[in-house]
Amino acid sequence: MAGFWGRRKREQEELNTQDADLARRAQQALVAADERIRLTTDELAFADAELGPGPTKELREALESVRTHLQEAFHLHQLNHDEIPDTREELRTRNARIVQLCEWAEDLLDDRTEALAAPIERARRAPEIIAKVRADAARLRLRLPDARSTVERLAVRYSPHALSQIDANPAEAEQLLGFAEHSAGVAERRREAGQREQANMALEASTESVRRAETLLDAVETFEVEALRAESTLAAIVEDSRGDIVVALKEPHSPAVQAAIEELQAALAALPAAGVNTDPFEQLSRLREANAGLDAAIAAARERAARPIPPLEHVRHAIDDADRQLAVSRDVIAGHRGWIGADARTRFAEAERVRLDLDRYLGASAAAVTVIDEDHREQAFAMARRAAFLASEALQLAQRDIDAARPQPDQWGGPGYGQQGWGGGRRSGGSDLMGGILGGLVIGSILDGFID
């Protein structure tokens, strides 16, 4: 008994310690959240001065929401220390709620202030960014003559379609640089006038314009390099494609291989003569696609040649055998519904499903199809054999269920009707009939294997 009371005392002491720790955490969280509100209020004022009221809207709304919910936390703390006595459960619930509210408030303010950190830093560095925008614009303007001469030089070698990606880049870059310099001036004037939000918008527009102008000028130089590389690759692929055609003519013949050869020959014939302005990227893409199609057709032809294709007669015979076995199984199960178990029904349902899948695979009733192309024969043959096998299993399981459900001789106190004792004759009934059916199916399967 002393051990029981000692254990209860230890448990109570642990609970008191936990409650005291929770109360201390609640007080500390409340003080920290209140201080965070004061600091965030100062940060909001600074952000308004740097960015304007628009970008700081979310922080302002978050601060108002935190103030509202923190009033609840202060009210709960006041209830914990008023003159009305409270139970341990009430104190524990209030302190947990105070901690929850304070943690939520700090998380929300952290999220909103972090979102403004980058814009505030950019606003503080506005004079430095404006100077950099002007320096970058001046540097990029020096590249404009080279870009124009590069486009003119490429126009002699490549078609207008190929140059449509970059022919307008120098002019667009010059316009963007002019806009960037103008936006930098607007940002500087708006900042001096105290219109920080408009100044920051103009500053962002100027930096983005410089970035886009540099990208356009880089694209001109990159195009020249990539075009030369495409021409070099095109020559190698042309030689490789001609060799692939020679090899393909020696491979096993199939309609897919012949169509791929014709497609590749057409792509080679479409190549322009020397001295004609071309689009190397378009020609390279077409040759690659035709070459890949020929490789895939050859691989499929080789795989088909390595795997014998069942003759159409064998496929038709397998479909007929599956239909026969399904018909027999269907009649036996339908004639003994009360005796057939779940296993036989499951096998039969699966056999019917496979047979229906075969019809969908061929696109018509398999029993009525007279022509099956070589690409579908192997799969159709396998599906028909699968349906026949499942139907045979269903028939065997059905026979087992029927034999198990039929009354045994000792259940009638003597030999059954039609057995010894009633005229001395042997029983002739459903078992002999099912044996004949199963025997016929076995013989049919043997003949199928012999024919295959």
C-alpha positions as CSV (number, residue, x, y, z in Angstrom):
1,M,0.0,0.0,0.0
2,A,2.9,2.3,0.8
3,G,4.3,1.6,-2.7
4,F,1.0,2.7,-4.3
5,W,0.8,6.0,-2.4
6,G,4.5,6.6,-3.1
7,R,3.9,6.1,-6.8
8,R,0.9,8.5,-6.8
9,K,3.0,11.1,-4.9
10,R,5.8,10.9,-7.6
11,E,3.3,11.2,-10.4
12,Q,1.7,14.3,-8.7
13,E,5.1,15.9,-8.3
14,E,6.0,15.3,-12.0
15,L,2.6,16.8,-13.0
16,N,3.3,19.8,-10.8
17,T,6.7,20.3,-12.3
18,Q,5.2,20.1,-15.8
19,D,2.5,22.6,-14.9
20,A,5.1,25.0,-13.5
21,D,7.3,24.7,-16.6
22,L,4.2,25.4,-18.8
23,A,3.3,28.5,-16.8
24,R,6.8,29.8,-17.1
25,R,6.9,29.2,-20.9
26,A,3.6,31.0,-21.2
27,Q,4.9,34.1,-19.4
28,Q,8.1,34.1,-21.4
29,A,6.2,33.7,-24.7
30,L,3.8,36.5,-23.8
31,V,6.7,38.9,-23.1
32,A,8.6,37.9,-26.3
33,A,5.5,38.3,-28.5
34,D,4.7,41.7,-27.0
35,E,8.3,42.8,-27.7
36,R,8.2,41.4,-31.2
37,I,5.0,43.5,-31.9
38,R,6.9,46.6,-30.8
39,L,9.9,45.8,-33.0
40,T,7.8,44.9,-36.0
41,T,5.9,48.2,-35.6
42,D,9.2,50.1,-35.9
43,E,10.2,47.9,-38.9
44,L,6.8,48.6,-40.6
45,A,7.4,52.4,-40.2
46,F,10.8,52.1,-41.8
47,A,9.5,49.8,-44.6
48,D,6.7,52.4,-45.3
49,A,9.4,55.0,-45.6
50,E,11.5,53.0,-47.9
51,L,8.9,51.1,-50.0
52,G,5.6,53.0,-49.6
53,P,2.3,51.7,-48.2
54,G,1.6,49.3,-51.1
55,P,4.3,46.7,-50.7
56,T,3.9,46.7,-46.9
57,K,0.2,46.0,-46.9
58,E,0.5,42.3,-45.9
59,L,2.8,43.1,-43.0
60,R,0.4,45.8,-41.8
61,E,-2.5,43.4,-41.9
62,A,-0.5,40.7,-40.1
63,L,0.4,43.1,-37.4
64,E,-3.2,44.0,-36.8
65,S,-4.2,40.4,-36.7
66,V,-1.5,39.6,-34.2
67,R,-2.5,42.4,-31.9
68,T,-6.1,41.2,-31.9
69,H,-5.2,37.6,-31.0
70,L,-2.6,38.6,-28.5
71,Q,-5.4,40.4,-26.6
72,E,-6.9,37.0,-26.0
73,A,-3.5,35.7,-24.6
74,F,-3.3,38.7,-22.2
75,H,-6.9,38.0,-21.1
76,L,-6.1,34.4,-20.4
77,H,-3.0,35.4,-18.4
78,Q,-5.1,37.8,-16.4
79,L,-7.6,35.0,-15.5
80,N,-4.7,32.9,-14.3
81,H,-3.8,35.5,-11.7
82,D,-7.2,37.0,-10.5
83,E,-8.8,36.3,-7.2
84,I,-11.0,33.5,-8.4
85,P,-9.4,30.1,-7.7
86,D,-8.8,27.9,-10.8
87,T,-8.4,24.1,-11.2
88,R,-5.2,22.6,-12.4
89,E,-6.9,21.7,-15.7
90,E,-8.0,25.2,-16.3
91,L,-4.6,26.7,-15.7
92,R,-3.0,24.1,-17.9
93,T,-5.4,24.7,-20.7
94,R,-5.0,28.5,-20.6
95,N,-1.2,28.4,-20.5
96,A,-1.1,26.0,-23.5
97,R,-3.4,28.4,-25.4
98,I,-1.1,31.3,-24.5
99,V,1.9,29.5,-25.8
100,Q,0.1,28.5,-29.0
101,L,-1.1,32.1,-29.7
102,C,2.4,33.6,-29.1
103,E,4.1,31.0,-31.3
104,W,1.6,31.7,-34.1
105,A,2.1,35.4,-33.8
106,E,5.9,35.2,-34.0
107,D,5.7,32.8,-37.0
108,L,3.4,35.1,-38.9
109,L,5.5,38.2,-38.3
110,D,8.7,36.3,-39.3
111,D,7.1,35.2,-42.5
112,R,5.9,38.7,-43.5
113,T,9.1,40.5,-42.5
114,E,11.3,38.0,-44.4
115,A,9.2,38.7,-47.5
116,L,10.1,42.4,-47.2
117,A,13.8,41.9,-46.5
118,A,14.9,41.8,-50.1
119,P,12.9,44.8,-51.3
120,I,14.1,46.8,-48.3
121,E,17.7,45.9,-49.0
122,R,17.2,46.9,-52.6
123,A,15.6,50.2,-51.6
124,R,18.6,51.0,-49.3
125,R,21.0,50.3,-52.1
126,A,19.0,52.4,-54.6
127,P,21.7,54.9,-55.4
128,E,24.2,52.1,-55.9
129,I,21.8,50.2,-58.2
130,I,21.0,53.3,-60.3
131,A,24.7,53.9,-60.9
132,K,25.2,50.2,-61.9
133,V,22.2,50.4,-64.3
134,R,23.7,53.3,-66.1
135,A,27.2,51.7,-66.2
136,D,25.7,48.5,-67.6
137,A,23.7,50.3,-70.2
138,A,26.8,52.2,-71.4
139,R,28.7,48.9,-71.6
140,L,26.0,47.2,-73.5
141,R,25.7,50.0,-76.0
142,L,29.3,49.3,-77.0
143,R,28.2,45.8,-78.1
144,L,25.4,47.0,-80.4
145,P,27.6,47.6,-83.5
146,D,29.1,44.2,-83.2
147,A,25.7,42.6,-82.8
148,R,24.4,44.3,-86.0
149,S,27.4,43.3,-88.0
150,T,27.0,39.7,-86.8
151,V,23.4,39.6,-87.9
152,E,24.4,41.0,-91.3
153,R,27.1,38.4,-91.7
154,L,24.8,35.5,-90.7
155,A,22.1,36.7,-93.2
156,V,24.5,35.9,-96.0
157,R,24.9,32.3,-94.9
158,Y,21.5,31.4,-93.3
159,S,17.9,31.7,-94.4
160,P,15.5,34.4,-93.1
161,H,13.6,31.6,-91.2
162,A,16.7,30.6,-89.3
163,L,17.6,34.2,-88.5
164,S,14.1,35.1,-87.3
165,Q,15.2,34.2,-83.8
166,I,17.8,37.0,-83.6
167,D,17.5,39.4,-86.5
168,A,15.6,41.9,-84.4
169,N,17.7,41.5,-81.3
170,P,20.1,44.5,-81.7
171,A,17.2,46.9,-82.3
172,E,15.2,45.5,-79.3
173,A,18.3,45.7,-77.1
174,E,18.8,49.4,-78.0
175,Q,15.2,50.2,-77.1
176,L,15.5,48.4,-73.8
177,L,18.7,50.2,-72.9
178,G,17.1,53.5,-73.6
179,F,14.1,52.5,-71.4
180,A,16.5,51.4,-68.7
181,E,18.3,54.7,-68.6
182,H,15.1,56.7,-68.6
183,S,13.7,54.5,-65.7
184,A,16.8,55.0,-63.7
185,G,16.4,58.8,-64.0
186,V,12.7,58.5,-63.0
187,A,13.7,56.3,-59.9
188,E,16.2,58.9,-58.9
189,R,13.8,61.8,-59.2
190,R,11.0,60.0,-57.4
191,R,13.3,59.0,-54.6
192,E,14.4,62.6,-54.1
193,A,10.7,63.7,-54.0
194,G,9.9,61.1,-51.3
195,Q,7.7,59.0,-53.6
196,R,9.5,55.7,-52.6
197,E,6.9,53.3,-54.0
198,Q,7.1,54.8,-57.5
199,A,10.8,55.1,-57.2
200,N,11.2,51.4,-56.4
201,M,8.9,50.4,-59.3
202,A,11.0,52.4,-61.7
203,L,14.2,51.0,-60.3
204,E,12.9,47.4,-60.8
205,A,11.9,48.2,-64.4
206,S,15.3,49.6,-65.2
207,T,17.2,46.6,-63.8
208,E,14.9,44.2,-65.7
209,S,15.4,46.1,-68.9
210,V,19.2,45.9,-68.7
211,R,19.0,42.2,-68.0
212,R,16.8,41.6,-71.0
213,A,19.0,43.7,-73.3
214,E,22.1,41.7,-72.3
215,T,20.2,38.4,-72.9
216,L,19.3,39.6,-76.4
217,L,22.9,40.5,-77.3
218,D,24.2,37.3,-75.9
219,A,21.7,35.4,-78.0
220,V,23.2,36.8,-81.2
221,E,26.7,35.5,-80.3
222,T,25.3,32.2,-79.1
223,F,23.4,31.7,-82.3
224,E,26.5,32.1,-84.5
225,V,28.3,29.4,-82.4
226,E,25.4,27.0,-82.3
227,A,24.8,27.4,-86.1
228,L,28.4,26.4,-86.9
229,R,28.1,23.5,-84.5
230,A,24.8,22.4,-86.1
231,E,26.4,22.6,-89.6
232,S,29.2,20.3,-88.4
233,T,26.8,17.9,-86.8
234,L,24.6,17.9,-89.8
235,A,27.4,16.8,-92.1
236,A,28.2,13.9,-89.8
237,I,24.5,12.9,-89.5
238,V,24.1,13.0,-93.3
239,E,27.0,10.5,-93.7
240,D,25.7,8.3,-90.9
241,S,22.2,8.3,-92.4
242,R,23.4,7.2,-95.8
243,G,25.2,4.3,-94.1
244,D,22.1,3.5,-92.1
245,I,20.0,3.2,-95.3
246,V,22.5,0.7,-96.8
247,V,22.3,-1.4,-93.6
248,A,18.5,-1.1,-93.5
249,L,18.2,-2.6,-97.0
250,K,19.9,-5.7,-95.8
251,E,17.7,-6.1,-92.7
252,P,14.5,-8.2,-92.5
253,H,11.9,-6.5,-94.7
254,S,8.9,-5.0,-93.0
255,P,6.5,-2.2,-93.9
256,A,7.7,-0.1,-91.0
257,V,11.3,-0.4,-92.1
258,Q,10.4,0.5,-95.7
259,A,8.5,3.5,-94.5
260,A,11.3,4.7,-92.3
261,I,13.8,4.3,-95.2
262,E,11.6,6.4,-97.5
263,E,11.3,9.1,-94.8
264,L,15.0,9.3,-94.3
265,Q,15.6,9.4,-98.0
266,A,13.1,12.2,-98.3
267,A,14.9,14.1,-95.6
268,L,18.3,13.7,-97.3
269,A,16.8,14.7,-100.7
270,A,15.4,17.9,-99.1
271,L,18.8,19.2,-98.1
272,P,19.7,22.3,-100.2
273,A,22.6,22.5,-102.5
274,A,25.8,24.2,-101.6
275,G,25.7,28.0,-101.6
276,V,22.0,28.2,-100.7
277,N,21.0,29.9,-97.5
278,T,19.8,27.2,-95.2
279,D,18.3,26.6,-91.7
280,P,20.7,24.1,-90.2
281,F,18.7,23.7,-87.0
282,E,15.5,22.6,-88.9
283,Q,17.4,20.3,-91.2
284,L,19.3,18.7,-88.3
285,S,16.0,18.1,-86.3
286,R,14.4,16.5,-89.3
287,L,17.3,14.2,-90.0
288,R,17.6,13.2,-86.4
289,E,13.9,12.3,-86.2
290,A,14.1,10.3,-89.5
291,N,17.3,8.5,-88.3
292,A,15.8,7.7,-84.9
293,G,12.6,6.3,-86.6
294,L,14.7,4.1,-88.9
295,D,16.7,2.8,-85.9
296,A,13.5,1.9,-84.1
297,A,12.0,0.2,-87.1
298,I,15.2,-1.9,-87.6
299,A,15.2,-2.9,-83.9
300,A,11.6,-4.0,-84.1
301,A,12.2,-5.9,-87.3
302,R,15.2,-7.7,-85.7
303,E,13.2,-8.6,-82.6
304,R,10.4,-9.9,-84.7
305,A,12.8,-12.0,-86.8
306,A,14.3,-13.5,-83.7
307,R,10.9,-14.5,-82.4
308,P,8.8,-16.7,-84.7
309,I,5.3,-15.4,-85.5
310,P,2.5,-17.9,-85.1
311,P,0.7,-18.7,-88.3
312,L,-2.8,-17.3,-88.7
313,E,-4.3,-20.9,-88.6
314,H,-2.8,-21.5,-85.2
315,V,-4.2,-18.3,-83.8
316,R,-7.6,-19.1,-85.2
317,H,-7.5,-22.6,-83.7
318,A,-6.5,-21.2,-80.3
319,I,-9.4,-18.8,-80.4
320,D,-11.8,-21.5,-81.3
321,D,-10.5,-23.8,-78.5
322,A,-10.9,-21.0,-76.0
323,D,-14.5,-20.4,-77.1
324,R,-15.2,-24.1,-76.8
325,Q,-13.8,-24.5,-73.4
326,L,-15.6,-21.3,-72.2
327,A,-18.9,-22.7,-73.6
328,V,-18.5,-26.0,-71.8
329,S,-17.5,-24.3,-68.5
330,R,-20.4,-21.9,-68.8
331,D,-22.9,-24.7,-69.3
332,V,-21.6,-26.8,-66.3
333,I,-21.5,-23.8,-63.9
334,A,-25.0,-22.6,-65.0
335,G,-26.4,-26.1,-64.6
336,H,-25.1,-26.5,-61.1
337,R,-25.2,-23.0,-59.6
338,G,-25.9,-24.1,-56.1
339,W,-23.0,-26.5,-56.0
340,I,-20.2,-24.3,-57.6
341,G,-17.8,-22.6,-55.2
342,A,-15.9,-19.3,-55.4
343,D,-12.7,-20.8,-56.9
344,A,-14.4,-22.1,-60.0
345,R,-16.5,-19.0,-60.5
346,T,-13.3,-16.8,-60.1
347,R,-11.4,-18.8,-62.8
348,F,-14.4,-18.6,-65.1
349,A,-14.8,-14.8,-64.6
350,E,-11.1,-14.3,-65.3
351,A,-11.3,-16.5,-68.5
352,E,-14.2,-14.4,-69.7
353,R,-12.3,-11.2,-69.0
354,V,-9.3,-12.3,-70.9
355,R,-11.5,-13.3,-73.8
356,L,-13.1,-9.9,-73.9
357,D,-9.7,-8.3,-73.7
358,L,-8.8,-10.3,-76.8
359,D,-11.8,-8.8,-78.7
360,R,-10.7,-5.3,-77.7
361,Y,-7.1,-6.0,-78.6
362,L,-8.1,-7.1,-82.1
363,G,-10.7,-4.3,-82.5
364,A,-13.5,-6.7,-83.4
365,S,-14.9,-10.1,-82.3
366,A,-12.0,-12.5,-82.4
367,A,-14.4,-15.3,-83.5
368,A,-15.3,-13.3,-86.7
369,V,-11.8,-11.9,-87.5
370,T,-10.4,-13.4,-90.7
371,V,-7.1,-11.4,-90.9
372,I,-4.7,-10.7,-88.0
373,D,-1.6,-8.8,-88.9
374,E,1.8,-10.2,-87.8
375,D,2.3,-7.5,-85.1
376,H,-0.8,-8.7,-83.2
377,R,-0.7,-12.5,-83.7
378,E,1.7,-13.4,-80.9
379,Q,-0.2,-11.5,-78.3
380,A,-3.6,-12.7,-79.6
381,F,-2.3,-16.3,-79.5
382,A,-1.1,-15.9,-75.9
383,M,-4.4,-14.3,-74.8
384,A,-6.5,-17.1,-76.4
385,R,-4.3,-19.8,-74.8
386,R,-4.7,-18.0,-71.4
387,A,-8.5,-17.9,-71.7
388,A,-8.6,-21.6,-72.6
389,F,-6.4,-22.5,-69.7
390,L,-8.5,-20.5,-67.2
391,A,-11.7,-22.0,-68.6
392,S,-10.2,-25.5,-68.2
393,E,-9.2,-24.8,-64.6
394,A,-12.7,-23.5,-63.9
395,L,-14.2,-26.7,-65.3
396,Q,-12.0,-28.9,-63.2
397,L,-12.8,-26.9,-60.0
398,A,-16.5,-27.0,-60.9
399,Q,-16.3,-30.8,-61.2
400,R,-14.6,-31.0,-57.8
401,D,-17.4,-28.9,-56.3
402,I,-20.0,-31.1,-57.9
403,D,-18.5,-34.3,-56.7
404,A,-18.1,-32.9,-53.2
405,A,-21.8,-31.7,-53.1
406,R,-23.2,-35.0,-54.4
407,P,-24.4,-37.4,-51.7
408,Q,-22.0,-40.3,-50.9
409,P,-23.2,-44.0,-50.8
410,D,-22.8,-44.3,-47.0
411,Q,-25.1,-41.3,-46.5
412,W,-28.0,-43.5,-47.8
413,G,-27.2,-46.6,-45.7
414,G,-26.1,-48.7,-48.7
415,P,-25.2,-48.5,-52.4
416,G,-26.5,-45.6,-54.3
417,Y,-29.1,-45.7,-57.0
418,G,-27.7,-47.3,-60.1
419,Q,-24.9,-49.0,-58.2
420,Q,-24.4,-52.6,-57.0
421,G,-27.5,-53.7,-55.1
422,W,-30.0,-52.2,-57.5
423,G,-29.7,-54.6,-60.4
424,G,-25.9,-54.9,-60.0
425,G,-25.3,-52.2,-62.7
426,R,-22.6,-49.5,-62.4
427,R,-23.6,-45.9,-61.8
428,S,-23.9,-43.8,-64.9
429,G,-24.5,-40.2,-64.2
430,G,-23.0,-36.7,-64.1
431,S,-19.5,-38.0,-63.2
432,D,-19.3,-40.1,-66.4
433,L,-20.6,-37.1,-68.4
434,M,-18.0,-34.7,-66.8
435,G,-15.3,-37.3,-67.3
436,G,-16.1,-37.4,-71.0
437,I,-16.1,-33.7,-71.2
438,L,-12.8,-33.4,-69.5
439,G,-11.3,-36.2,-71.6
440,G,-12.4,-34.4,-74.7
441,L,-10.8,-31.1,-73.6
442,V,-7.6,-32.9,-72.7
443,I,-7.4,-34.6,-76.0
444,G,-8.2,-31.2,-77.7
445,S,-5.3,-29.6,-75.8
446,I,-3.0,-32.3,-76.8
447,L,-4.0,-31.9,-80.5
448,D,-3.5,-28.1,-80.1
449,G,0.0,-28.6,-78.9
450,F,0.7,-31.1,-81.7
451,I,-0.6,-28.7,-84.3
452,D,1.3,-25.7,-82.8
